[in-house]
């Protein structure tokens, strides 16, 4: 039946009003934490295919805000941590939470500072606070020259998060006078994350002396600290004064992740530097444990014939993680995409250990055959593991499959709800 233009003047506003009411009802349920009602609204949105990205984001923001506001104790810190991946999009929620006085508020403030979403001056007076969690926030703000003495004093604080924050401030400050104490921290700090951050601070200032000092600390360091040392050698302030030679040494003489990262850093250069880096990178593609080969495959340049050939060879590997990573890269090539998607689809539909990795690869390739598989993974009736439900929703969100991705916003687990909300908020508009 044809509707007259006059009738449309009446029908169209009413339809829009009904849609707005439906939308606001879902958001209102999320704001109240009425997840039974929200679950019904989300199911209706899926059934009617009426839940678009804007609505999903509005619901996700309401869920995230409610979860962060209502949680207490250790749960409140967990909810704040779960918003780090979408800190820019959730900055208003974090700002509100940072206005309180507890540890979660301090963690929200630190997140805002680390992500450059707040001015350091706002919390600078907390550097002398007797509560260690707020002292850490204050330490993170000490990036200016006139705060150097106070910053260095906090390198020795008894509370580990304070030292970590002070070392991050040192990396921003890039003050050469910090180097001796930072080098001591790389060797002696009892916390690995603090040692990693201290090495990053050394790299920010650089210089020939620091290159040799970091080499001295290399041999007693864990692999994560060694990777931070490699990145310090690769900085502009160290590369030309000895960092290059140390990267040569690591690329040619080390194994696993250190050799790979050194090679990648050298590949940024030209001439002999790039040749050495390329040789080390090709070795990483050919040999070593599966985890390191997967890293190399994800970084491979498919426009380089030898690298492409090794990726093609890896796609035939008997090692599941290596095979899936290679197939995922081959979906980027027009002449290989269909074959790679077919093989990934078979793995994704199976029950091997690589099933989820294959589903992620299909999601990255925007292949819709994975949508229902991931949707099943978000259901508590089919997937009892909360982490898998949150992961699957994140993959669906990355594909902008919002009706399916939004369903776990009403999950029974608050961590799942918050992580899914963050995944939806983080999707580019």
VOTI-68726 format. One record per residue (C-alpha): residue number from 1; x, y, z; residue in one letter. Coordinates in nm, 3 decimals. Layout:
   resi      east     north        up   resn
    NUM         X         Y         Z      A
...
This chain:
   resi      east     north        up   resn
      1     0.000     0.000     0.000      X
      2     0.133     0.341    -0.096      X
      3     0.154     0.592     0.191      X
      4     0.070     0.952     0.105      X
      5     0.324     1.225     0.170      X
      6     0.081     1.384     0.416      X
      7     0.058     1.063     0.618      X
      8     0.437     1.038     0.626      X
      9     0.447     1.365     0.821      X
     10     0.265     1.178     1.098      X
     11     0.418     0.830     1.067      X
     12     0.785     0.929     1.044      X
     13     0.801     1.127     1.371      X
     14     0.613     0.851     1.553      X
     15     0.857     0.588     1.422      X
     16     1.152     0.799     1.529      X
     17     0.996     0.849     1.871      X
     18     0.945     0.475     1.914      X
     19     1.307     0.409     1.819      X
     20     1.429     0.674     2.064      X
     21     1.217     0.528     2.344      X
     22     1.350     0.181     2.272      X
     23     1.705     0.315     2.267      X
     24     1.668     0.513     2.589      X
     25     1.508     0.217     2.763      X
     26     1.818     0.005     2.702      X
     27     2.050     0.284     2.814      X
     28     1.838     0.351     3.121      X
     29     1.847    -0.018     3.214      X
     30     2.227    -0.011     3.183      X
     31     2.252     0.305     3.392      X
     32     2.050     0.139     3.668      X
     33     2.240    -0.189     3.647      X
     34     1.915    -0.367     3.559      X
     35     2.087    -0.633     3.354      X
     36     1.781    -0.856     3.325      X
     37     1.598    -0.575     3.146      X
     38     1.906    -0.487     2.944      X
     39     1.939    -0.847     2.833      X
     40     1.585    -0.837     2.695      X
     41     1.650    -0.510     2.509      X
     42     1.972    -0.644     2.361      X
     43     1.801    -0.965     2.251      X
     44     1.530    -0.759     2.080      X
     45     1.796    -0.550     1.908      X
     46     1.963    -0.864     1.779      X
     47     1.638    -1.021     1.666      X
     48     1.527    -0.706     1.482      X
     49     1.879    -0.612     1.367      X
     50     1.808    -0.266     1.509      X
     51     2.115    -0.220     1.729      X
     52     2.360     0.004     1.546      X
     53     2.703     0.128     1.649      X
     54     2.577     0.451     1.804      X
     55     2.327     0.270     2.025      X
     56     2.582     0.002     2.119      X
     57     2.831     0.270     2.223      X
     58     2.570     0.451     2.433      X
     59     2.480     0.130     2.615      X
     60     2.847     0.037     2.654      X
     61     2.928     0.375     2.808      X
     62     2.639     0.341     3.051      X
     63     2.750    -0.011     3.149      X
     64     3.111     0.096     3.198      X
     65     3.012     0.395     3.408      X
     66     2.779     0.189     3.627      X
     67     3.036    -0.085     3.682      X
     68     3.313     0.157     3.772      X
     69     3.090     0.357     4.006      X
     70     2.930     0.066     4.192      X
     71     3.235    -0.157     4.244      X
     72     3.426    -0.148     4.572      X
     73     3.751    -0.280     4.716      X
     74     3.968    -0.487     4.483      X
     75     3.682    -0.509     4.233      X
     76     3.689    -0.133     4.187      X
     77     4.056    -0.145     4.088      X
     78     3.985    -0.429     3.846      X
     79     3.708    -0.228     3.678      X
     80     3.941     0.070     3.631      X
     81     4.216    -0.150     3.487      X
     82     3.968    -0.298     3.241      X
     83     3.910     0.050     3.094      X
     84     4.276     0.117     3.016      X
     85     4.240    -0.015     2.660      X
     86     3.970     0.246     2.590      X
     87     4.096     0.520     2.821      X
     88     4.052     0.795     2.562      X
     89     3.690     0.700     2.497      X
     90     3.619     0.642     2.868      X
     91     3.810     0.946     2.992      X
     92     3.498     1.103     3.141      X
     93     3.427     0.789     3.343      X
     94     3.788     0.776     3.463      X
     95     3.782     1.149     3.546      X
     96     3.477     1.100     3.768      X
     97     3.633     0.798     3.940      X
     98     3.959     0.986     3.996      X
     99     3.763     1.240     4.198      X
    100     3.729     1.000     4.491      X
    101     3.997     0.921     4.751      X
    102     4.049     0.544     4.739      X
    103     4.304     0.329     4.555      X
    104     4.079     0.288     4.252      X
    105     4.061     0.666     4.222      X
    106     4.440     0.685     4.226      X
    107     4.459     0.412     3.963      X
    108     4.214     0.607     3.744      X
    109     4.430     0.918     3.783      X
    110     4.743     0.723     3.690      X
    111     4.568     0.585     3.382      X
    112     4.473     0.936     3.271      X
    113     4.831     1.057     3.322      X
    114     4.989     0.761     3.143      X
    115     4.758     0.809     2.845      X
    116     4.820     1.187     2.833      X
    117     4.455     1.257     2.911      X
    118     4.509     1.486     3.212      X
    119     4.746     1.768     3.304      X
    120     5.021     1.664     3.550      X
    121     4.977     1.981     3.755      X
    122     4.638     1.856     3.873      X
    123     4.790     1.595     4.106      X
    124     5.145     1.723     4.152      X
    125     5.091     1.799     4.521      X
    126     5.022     1.428     4.582      X
    127     5.394     1.344     4.543      X
    128     5.435     1.394     4.919      X
    129     5.110     1.224     5.014      X
    130     5.137     0.971     5.295      X
    131     4.902     0.727     5.116      X
    132     5.133     0.533     4.880      X
    133     4.875     0.495     4.602      X
    134     4.836     0.873     4.581      X
    135     5.210     0.925     4.618      X
    136     5.246     0.714     4.302      X
    137     5.010     0.952     4.120      X
    138     5.215     1.248     4.236      X
    139     5.539     1.078     4.132      X
    140     5.404     1.031     3.779      X
    141     5.362     1.409     3.744      X
    142     5.726     1.500     3.821      X
    143     5.847     1.557     3.466      X
    144     5.983     1.911     3.481      X
    145     6.339     2.026     3.553      X
    146     6.249     2.192     3.883      X
    147     6.102     1.862     4.010      X
    148     6.412     1.651     3.935      X
    149     6.533     1.623     4.294      X
    150     6.192     1.517     4.420      X
    151     6.156     1.269     4.133      X
    152     6.492     1.107     4.207      X
    153     6.408     1.079     4.576      X
    154     6.106     0.865     4.483      X
    155     6.324     0.622     4.284      X
    156     6.397     0.465     4.623      X
    157     6.043     0.466     4.763      X
    158     5.953     0.147     4.950      X
    159     5.621     0.117     4.761      X
    160     5.677    -0.045     4.420      X
    161     5.406     0.148     4.228      X
    162     5.564     0.475     4.343      X
    163     5.902     0.372     4.198      X
    164     5.738     0.255     3.876      X
    165     5.558     0.588     3.840      X
    166     5.874     0.785     3.914      X
    167     6.064     0.588     3.648      X
    168     5.787     0.658     3.395      X
    169     5.816     1.027     3.480      X
    170     6.192     1.001     3.425      X
    171     6.136     0.856     3.079      X
    172     5.924     1.163     2.997      X
    173     6.169     1.406     3.159      X
    174     6.476     1.266     2.973      X
    175     6.707     1.426     3.228      X
    176     7.069     1.298     3.198      X
    177     7.116     1.353     3.571      X
    178     6.866     1.072     3.635      X
    179     7.084     0.815     3.457      X
    180     7.306     0.688     3.742      X
    181     7.010     0.608     3.963      X
    182     6.813     0.460     3.674      X
    183     7.104     0.233     3.587      X
    184     7.120     0.121     3.950      X
    185     6.748     0.043     3.931      X
    186     6.793    -0.166     3.615      X
    187     7.037    -0.383     3.810      X
    188     6.896    -0.381     4.161      X
    189     6.524    -0.299     4.178      X
    190     6.337    -0.607     4.309      X
    191     6.041    -0.550     4.074      X
    192     6.075    -0.656     3.710      X
    193     5.833    -0.397     3.577      X
    194     6.029    -0.126     3.758      X
    195     6.353    -0.252     3.600      X
    196     6.190    -0.246     3.255      X
    197     6.067     0.110     3.306      X
    198     6.403     0.225     3.443      X
    199     6.574     0.091     3.129      X
    200     6.327     0.289     2.921      X
    201     6.422     0.597     3.119      X
    202     6.790     0.535     3.042      X
    203     6.704     0.507     2.673      X
    204     6.525     0.842     2.680      X
    205     6.851     1.020     2.768      X
    206     7.093     0.783     2.593      X
    207     7.461     0.846     2.530      X
    208     7.766     0.627     2.479      X
    209     7.822     0.567     2.851      X
    210     7.466     0.443     2.901      X
    211     7.496     0.205     2.605      X
    212     7.791     0.030     2.770      X
    213     7.631     0.040     3.114      X
    214     7.319    -0.130     2.980      X
    215     7.534    -0.396     2.813      X
    216     7.686    -0.465     3.154      X
    217     7.337    -0.514     3.296      X
    218     7.224    -0.734     3.007      X
    219     7.375    -1.058     3.132      X
    220     7.196    -1.064     3.467      X
    221     6.862    -0.944     3.326      X
    222     6.542    -1.132     3.247      X
    223     6.417    -1.142     2.889      X
    224     6.157    -0.865     2.936      X
    225     6.426    -0.635     3.077      X
    226     6.657    -0.727     2.789      X
    227     6.387    -0.628     2.541      X
    228     6.363    -0.290     2.712      X
    229     6.742    -0.255     2.690      X
    230     6.726    -0.329     2.317      X
    231     6.470    -0.055     2.270      X
    232     6.692     0.181     2.467      X
    233     6.980     0.104     2.228      X
    234     6.747     0.173     1.937      X
    235     6.656     0.527     2.049      X
    236     6.787     0.824     1.853      X
    237     7.001     0.928     2.151      X
    238     7.183     0.591     2.166      X
    239     7.178     0.440     1.818      X
    240     7.464     0.643     1.668      X
    241     7.688     0.625     1.977      X
    242     7.713     0.248     2.017      X
    243     7.352     0.131     2.017      X
    244     7.380     0.015     1.655      X
    245     7.672    -0.217     1.736      X
    246     7.490    -0.367     2.033      X
    247     7.186    -0.434     1.815      X
    248     7.415    -0.606     1.561      X
    249     7.547    -0.821     1.843      X
    250     7.198    -0.916     1.962      X
    251     7.055    -0.978     1.613      X
    252     7.342    -1.207     1.515      X
    253     7.431    -1.370     1.845      X
    254     7.112    -1.397     2.050      X
    255     6.809    -1.623     2.004      X
    256     6.433    -1.585     2.023      X
    257     6.263    -1.257     2.107      X
    258     6.584    -1.055     2.169      X
    259     6.723    -1.145     1.825      X
    260     6.387    -1.068     1.664      X
    261     6.344    -0.727     1.830      X
    262     6.704    -0.629     1.756      X
    263     6.649    -0.721     1.390      X
    264     6.327    -0.520     1.371      X
    265     6.502    -0.215     1.519      X
    266     6.785    -0.247     1.265      X
    267     6.538    -0.277     0.978      X
    268     6.444     0.086     1.038      X
    269     6.791     0.186     0.921      X
    270     6.953     0.185     0.579      X
    271     7.234     0.004     0.403      X
    272     7.430    -0.241     0.616      X
    273     7.206    -0.183     0.919      X
    274     6.897    -0.290     0.726      X
    275     7.084    -0.586     0.572      X
    276     7.181    -0.720     0.915      X
    277     6.829    -0.663     1.043      X
    278     6.680    -0.838     0.742      X
    279     6.907    -1.138     0.786      X
    280     6.808    -1.173     1.151      X
    281     6.441    -1.131     1.067      X
    282     6.453    -1.402     0.800      X
    283     6.613    -1.638     1.054      X
    284     6.329    -1.561     1.296      X
    285     6.077    -1.653     1.028      X
    286     6.252    -1.981     0.950      X
    287     6.347    -2.120     1.288      X
    288     6.298    -2.108     1.661      X
    289     6.010    -2.183     1.895      X
    290     5.656    -2.134     1.770      X
    291     5.581    -1.825     1.983      X
    292     5.875    -1.634     1.835      X
    293     5.798    -1.744     1.479      X
    294     5.441    -1.624     1.528      X
    295     5.574    -1.283     1.635      X
    296     5.790    -1.266     1.323      X
    297     5.502    -1.374     1.098      X
    298     5.283    -1.097     1.232      X
    299     5.555    -0.843     1.148      X
    300     5.658    -0.985     0.810      X
    301     5.667    -0.760     0.504      X
    302     5.467    -0.943     0.239      X
    303     5.604    -0.709    -0.026      X
    304     5.951    -0.860     0.025      X
    305     5.983    -1.178    -0.186      X
    306     6.198    -1.385     0.059      X
    307     5.972    -1.295     0.351      X
    308     5.660    -1.375     0.151      X
    309     5.809    -1.711     0.054      X
    310     5.874    -1.797     0.419      X
    311     5.518    -1.698     0.514      X
    312     5.387    -1.926     0.239      X
    313     5.605    -2.207     0.372      X
    314     5.490    -2.145     0.729      X
    315     5.128    -2.186     0.615      X
    316     5.213    -2.553     0.552      X
    317     5.368    -2.599     0.898      X
    318     5.272    -2.884     1.130      X
    319     5.290    -2.638     1.421      X
    320     4.936    -2.511     1.468      X
    321     5.012    -2.160     1.597      X
    322     5.263    -2.101     1.317      X
    323     5.023    -2.227     1.051      X
    324     4.735    -2.010     1.171      X
    325     4.951    -1.698     1.198      X
    326     5.081    -1.752     0.843      X
    327     4.732    -1.816     0.703      X
    328     4.612    -1.500     0.872      X
    329     4.879    -1.299     0.691      X
    330     4.800    -1.467     0.359      X
    331     4.444    -1.335     0.375      X
    332     4.606    -1.000     0.290      X
    333     4.718    -1.128    -0.052      X
    334     4.460    -1.129    -0.330      X
    335     4.587    -1.451    -0.487      X
    336     4.602    -1.637    -0.154      X
    337     4.304    -1.497     0.035      X
    338     4.036    -1.749    -0.064      X
    339     4.254    -2.051     0.012      X
    340     4.370    -1.904     0.342      X
    341     4.015    -1.819     0.450      X
    342     3.896    -2.170     0.366      X
    343     4.171    -2.330     0.574      X
    344     4.118    -2.089     0.862      X
    345     3.744    -2.159     0.847      X
    346     3.803    -2.531     0.888      X
    347     4.032    -2.475     1.187      X
    348     3.794    -2.221     1.341      X
    349     3.504    -2.467     1.321      X
    350     3.705    -2.747     1.482      X
    351     3.815    -2.811     1.839      X
    352     4.194    -2.783     1.815      X
    353     4.402    -2.558     2.039      X
    354     4.428    -2.312     1.750      X
    355     4.053    -2.272     1.710      X
    356     4.032    -1.930     1.875      X
    357     4.343    -1.800     1.699      X
    358     4.182    -1.899     1.367      X
    359     3.862    -1.720     1.468      X
    360     4.063    -1.407     1.548      X
    361     4.234    -1.429     1.209      X
    362     3.898    -1.458     1.033      X
    363     3.763    -1.162     1.230      X
    364     4.066    -0.952     1.134      X
    365     4.006    -1.049     0.770      X
    366     3.639    -0.941     0.808      X
    367     3.518    -1.283     0.698      X
    368     3.157    -1.319     0.806      X
    369     3.166    -1.696     0.830      X
    370     3.312    -1.646     1.177      X
    371     3.030    -1.426     1.308      X
    372     2.804    -1.704     1.434      X
    373     3.099    -1.897     1.580      X
    374     3.202    -1.592     1.781      X
    375     2.841    -1.518     1.874      X
    376     2.817    -1.867     2.022      X
    377     3.137    -1.796     2.217      X
    378     2.971    -1.497     2.384      X
    379     2.687    -1.707     2.526      X
    380     2.718    -1.831     2.889      X
    381     2.508    -2.131     2.788      X
    382     2.774    -2.237     2.536      X
    383     3.093    -2.091     2.687      X
    384     3.151    -2.112     3.060      X
    385     3.487    -1.930     3.054      X
    386     3.432    -1.555     3.114      X
    387     3.756    -1.458     2.942      X
    388     3.648    -1.633     2.623      X
    389     3.311    -1.456     2.624      X
    390     3.481    -1.117     2.658      X
    391     3.738    -1.202     2.390      X
    392     3.471    -1.318     2.142      X
    393     3.267    -1.002     2.192      X
    394     3.579    -0.795     2.135      X
    395     3.641    -0.971     1.804      X
    396     3.280    -0.911     1.699      X
    397     3.311    -0.545     1.796      X
    398     3.624    -0.512     1.582      X
    399     3.413    -0.636     1.289      X
    400     3.143    -0.382     1.381      X
    401     2.897    -0.667     1.434      X
    402     2.736    -0.466     1.710      X
    403     2.410    -0.661     1.761      X
    404     2.610    -0.973     1.848      X
    405     2.900    -0.793     2.020      X
    406     2.665    -0.610     2.256      X
    407     2.495    -0.916     2.403      X
    408     2.756    -0.971     2.681      X
    409     2.697    -0.615     2.806      X
    410     2.433    -0.793     3.016      X
    411     2.661    -1.085     3.109      X
    412     2.641    -1.222     3.463      X
    413     3.011    -1.143     3.519      X
    414     3.097    -0.773     3.586      X
    415     3.444    -0.817     3.440      X
    416     3.297    -0.944     3.114      X
    417     3.050    -0.655     3.104      X
    418     3.324    -0.397     3.156      X
    419     3.572    -0.550     2.912      X
    420     3.307    -0.579     2.643      X
    421     3.196    -0.221     2.704      X
    422     3.556    -0.109     2.661      X
    423     3.597    -0.313     2.341      X
    424     3.287    -0.152     2.190      X
    425     3.392     0.199     2.295      X
    426     3.736     0.149     2.142      X
    427     3.603     0.070     1.794      X
    428     3.674     0.363     1.559      X
    429     3.359     0.539     1.445      X
